[in-house]
Amino acid sequence: MLSRLTFFYVILGIVGGLFSAVFWMFLEYLIHLSSTIPEILTVPYMAVAGLFIGLVIHFLGEPGEISLVIDNIRFRGGKLETNQNPSMALSSILSISAGGSAGPEAPLVQITGSFGNWFAEKLGLTGEEYRSMTIAGMAAGFTSLFGSPLGGALFALEVLQHRHVVEYYKALLPAFLSSTSAFFVFLWMTHAGLQPTWQFPQYVPGDIQDFLYAILLGGVGAGLGWMFHGLFLVNRWFYSKIPGQIYWKTLLGGLVLGLIAWQLPLTRFFGHDQLNRIVEGRFTPTFLVVLIFWKTFAISTTVASGWRGGVIIPLFFLGACVGKLLFGFFPSENESFLMICLMAAVNSSVTKTPISTTILLSELTGLYRFTPVLIASLSGYFLSPKEPFISTQGK
């Protein structure tokens, strides 16, 4: 049944899809330019980028972060601060295009969510209708990036309150409407197509042993989630001790990230394009162990030092690397099964989103039998640290 707001949810999705497409195309262009920088200049380039990121935040104000978005939706009825958008957009573009280990989902979700906030205010909405419009805006941003209207809508709800998955169930249909229209507009503008983002060989389910292996893989993914959480806490403590303005922290963060990227180029950027290289390539176990540690360190440094962006795709990259490593020791197992299960488990361990993560990965990898992946995702979630990485999820 059509309601008076149905039309506005669709329009919100169109606006969110338009913005996301422009943001993505501009970001791809800048990443292409940045990737042509000679390797010898990687360290100074990323250090200078870090300085500029800090200056943007210093002069334009704090850009916000996903934990603040969650807090505002849960405890302020869905009200987001639109005046943070310029700082978030510019600092995120600089962070991601320079080679930081954080993706565009955080700025997209915050900005498209604020579009929903603006719609709600102009329409005079209150209460659950106000919150639902904001969540629908968030869903448009998630879907535009991940190409899954169902997964994007569920992620926007699950990340808010992981214990009950869809506590804000009244926003479910609005989120689906905005997600679907955003997806259509994004595809139309970017010509992305409907094919999977990452070209995994098709996984054909075996027998019940796959479910048992999935539980074990979930435990491995949770272990990596614990390692990431520990490195993040250490990095956060370290950068909190640096005196002065934020640009000194972002400058130092850029210097550290540049040194890591100079020695291990696969750690640079947020992993969207690099993940296909992991899927298609062949690497020694030693190289993969080194890559896993330093990529984990790079992600935690990116977030802790004040660079901006999201961690979902970088975590998928980490999970794929661990799956690749395990395949070297268990070559009789299905490689895609190992990698996708680890991708799901690691992300669920950190973001506390086991259901939507599974659905997102089924779209991103072309997986059509995802029950074992769901089991790995749930295992990673239940074995994850009690203290969430996104601090406001614990409230």
Long-range contacts (C-beta under 8 A, 24 or more apart in sequence): 5-123, 5-125, 5-129, 5-133, 5-174, 6-177, 8-119, 8-123, 8-133, 9-133, 9-136, 9-174, 9-177, 9-178, 9-181, 10-177, 10-178, 10-181, 11-119, 11-181, 12-115, 12-116, 12-119, 12-133, 12-136, 12-137, 12-140, 12-178, 12-181, 13-136, 13-140, 13-177, 13-178, 13-179, 13-180, 13-181, 13-182, 13-183, 13-185, 14-181, 14-182, 14-185, 15-112, 15-115, 15-140, 16-112, 16-115, 16-116, 16-137, 16-140, 16-141, 16-144, 16-178, 16-182, 17-140, 17-144, 17-181, 17-182, 17-183, 17-184, 17-185, 17-186, 17-189, 18-185, 18-189, 19-108, 19-111, 19-112, 19-115, 20-108, 20-112, 20-140, 20-141, 20-144, 20-145, 20-182, 20-186, 21-144, 21-185, 21-186, 21-189, 21-190, 22-189, 23-89, 23-93, 23-104, 23-107, 23-108, 23-111, 24-104, 24-144, 24-145, 24-186, 24-190, 25-189, 25-190, 26-93, 27-93, 27-96, 27-97, 27-104, 30-93, 30-97, 31-96, 31-97, 31-269, 33-97, 34-97, 34-98, 34-99, 35-269, 39-262, 39-265, 42-99, 42-258, 42-261, 42-262, 42-268, 43-255, 43-258, 43-259, 43-262, 44-258, 45-98, 45-258, 46-98, 46-99, 46-100, 46-254, 46-255, 46-257, 46-258, 46-261, 47-251, 47-254, 47-255, 47-258, 48-254, 49-94, 49-95, 49-98, 49-99, 49-254, 50-98, 50-247, 50-250, 50-251, 50-252, 50-253, 50-254, 50-255, 50-257, 50-305, 50-307, 51-247, 51-250, 51-251, 51-254, 52-94, 53-91, 53-94, 53-95, 53-98, 53-247, 53-250, 53-254, 53-306, 53-307, 53-308, 54-245, 54-246, 54-247, 54-248, 54-249, 54-250, 54-251, 54-306, 55-247, 56-87, 56-90, 56-91, 56-94, 57-87, 57-91, 57-246, 57-247, 57-250, 57-306, 58-245, 58-246, 58-247, 60-86, 60-87, 60-90, 60-91, 61-87, 62-87, 63-87, 63-88, 63-91, 63-92, 63-107, 63-110, 63-308, 64-88, 64-110, 65-106, 65-110, 65-308, 66-106, 66-109, 66-110, 66-159, 66-310, 66-390, 67-390, 67-391, 67-392, 67-393, 68-392, 69-109, 69-110, 69-113, 69-138, 70-159, 70-160, 70-390, 70-392, 70-393, 71-392, 71-395, 73-113, 73-131, 73-134, 73-135, 73-138, 73-160, 74-160, 74-161, 74-392, 74-395, 75-395, 77-126, 77-127, 77-130, 77-131, 78-116, 78-117, 78-120, 78-130, 78-131, 78-132, 78-133, 78-134, 78-135, 79-117, 79-130, 79-134, 80-110, 80-113, 80-114, 80-117, 80-134, 81-114, 82-114, 82-117, 82-118, 84-110, 84-114, 85-110, 85-111, 85-114, 88-308, 91-307, 91-308, 92-308, 92-309, 95-302, 95-307, 95-308, 95-309, 96-269, 96-270, 96-308, 96-309, 98-254, 99-257, 99-258, 99-261, 99-268, 99-269, 100-257, 100-269, 100-270, 100-302, 100-307, 100-308, 100-309, 101-257, 101-267, 101-268, 101-269, 101-270, 101-271, 101-295, 101-298, 101-299, 101-301, 101-302, 101-314, 102-270, 102-299, 102-302, 102-303, 102-307, 102-308, 102-309, 102-310, 102-311, 102-314, 103-145, 103-270, 103-271, 103-272, 103-309, 103-310, 103-311, 103-312, 103-313, 103-314, 104-145, 104-270, 104-309, 104-310, 105-141, 105-142, 105-145, 105-146, 105-309, 105-310, 105-312, 105-313, 106-308, 106-309, 106-310, 107-308, 107-309, 107-310, 108-141, 108-142, 108-144, 108-145, 109-138, 109-141, 109-142, 109-156, 109-310, 110-141, 111-141, 112-137, 112-138, 112-140, 112-141, 112-144, 112-182, 113-137, 113-138, 113-141, 115-140, 116-140, 116-178, 128-168, 128-170, 128-171, 131-168, 131-171, 132-168, 132-170, 132-171, 132-174, 132-175, 133-174, 135-160, 135-168, 135-171, 135-174, 135-175, 136-171, 136-174, 136-175, 136-177, 136-178, 136-179, 137-178, 138-175, 139-174, 139-175, 139-176, 139-178, 139-179, 139-182, 140-178, 140-179, 140-181, 140-182, 141-182, 142-179, 143-179, 143-180, 143-182, 143-183, 143-186, 144-182, 144-183, 144-186, 146-360, 146-363, 146-364, 147-183, 147-186, 147-187, 147-192, 147-194, 147-197, 147-363, 147-364, 148-183, 148-359, 148-360, 148-362, 148-363, 148-364, 149-176, 149-179, 149-180, 149-182, 149-183, 150-176, 150-179, 150-359, 151-356, 151-359, 151-360, 151-362, 151-363, 152-179, 152-183, 152-356, 152-360, 153-178, 153-179, 154-355, 154-356, 154-359, 155-353, 155-356, 155-357, 155-360, 157-356, 158-352, 158-353, 158-355, 158-356, 159-351, 159-352, 159-353, 159-356, 159-390, 159-393, 161-393, 162-352, 162-353, 162-381, 162-388, 162-393, 165-355, 195-366, 196-363, 196-364, 196-365, 196-366, 197-272, 197-364, 197-365, 198-275, 198-276, 198-279, 198-364, 198-365, 199-276, 199-279, 199-280, 199-366, 200-279, 200-336, 200-339, 200-340, 200-365, 200-366, 200-367, 201-335, 201-336, 202-336, 202-366, 203-334, 203-336, 203-337, 203-340, 203-367, 203-369, 204-334, 204-369, 205-369, 205-371, 205-372, 206-334, 210-337, 210-372, 211-371, 211-372, 211-375, 213-333, 213-337, 213-341, 213-372, 214-341, 214-372, 214-373, 214-375, 214-376, 214-379, 215-375, 215-376, 215-379, 217-323, 217-326, 217-338, 217-341, 217-342, 217-345, 217-376, 217-379, 218-341, 218-345, 218-375, 218-376, 218-377, 218-378, 218-379, 218-380, 218-381, 218-383, 219-345, 219-379, 219-380, 219-383, 220-322, 220-326, 220-342, 220-345, 221-319, 221-322, 221-341, 221-342, 221-344, 221-345, 221-346, 221-348, 221-349, 221-376, 221-379, 221-380, 222-345, 222-349, 222-379, 222-380, 222-381, 222-383, 222-384, 224-292, 224-296, 224-318, 224-319, 224-322, 224-342, 224-345, 224-346, 224-349, 225-345, 225-346, 225-349, 225-350, 225-380, 225-384, 225-385, 226-349, 226-384, 226-385, 227-296, 228-296, 228-299, 228-300, 228-315, 228-318, 228-346, 228-350, 228-389, 229-350, 229-385, 229-387, 229-389, 231-296, 231-297, 231-300, 232-300, 232-303, 232-304, 232-389, 234-300, 235-297, 235-300, 235-301, 235-303, 235-304, 235-305, 236-304, 238-304, 239-304, 239-305, 239-306, 246-306, 249-305, 249-306, 250-305, 250-306, 250-307, 252-305, 253-301, 253-302, 253-304, 253-305, 253-306, 253-307, 254-305, 254-307, 256-301, 256-305, 257-298, 257-301, 257-302, 257-307, 260-294, 260-297, 260-298, 260-301, 261-298, 263-294, 264-290, 264-291, 264-294, 264-295, 266-291, 266-295, 267-291, 267-294, 267-295, 267-298, 270-309, 270-313, 270-314, 270-317, 271-295, 271-313, 271-314, 271-316, 271-317, 271-318, 272-313, 274-317, 275-313, 275-316, 275-317, 275-320, 278-317, 278-320, 278-321, 278-324, 278-339, 279-320, 279-324, 279-339, 283-324, 285-325, 285-328, 285-329, 288-321, 288-322, 288-324, 288-325, 288-328, 289-325, 291-321, 292-318, 292-321, 292-322, 292-325, 295-321, 311-350, 311-351, 311-389, 312-347, 312-351, 315-343, 315-346, 315-347, 315-350, 315-351, 316-343, 316-346, 316-347, 316-361, 316-364, 318-346, 319-343, 319-344, 319-345, 319-346, 319-347, 322-346, 336-365, 336-367, 337-372, 340-365, 340-367, 340-373, 341-372, 341-373, 341-376, 342-376, 344-373, 344-374, 344-376, 344-377, 344-380, 345-376, 345-377, 345-379, 345-380, 346-380, 347-377, 347-380, 348-377, 348-378, 348-380, 348-381, 348-384, 349-380, 349-381, 349-383, 349-384, 349-385, 350-384, 350-389, 351-389, 351-390, 352-381, 352-384, 352-388, 352-390, 352-393, 353-381, 354-378, 354-380, 354-381
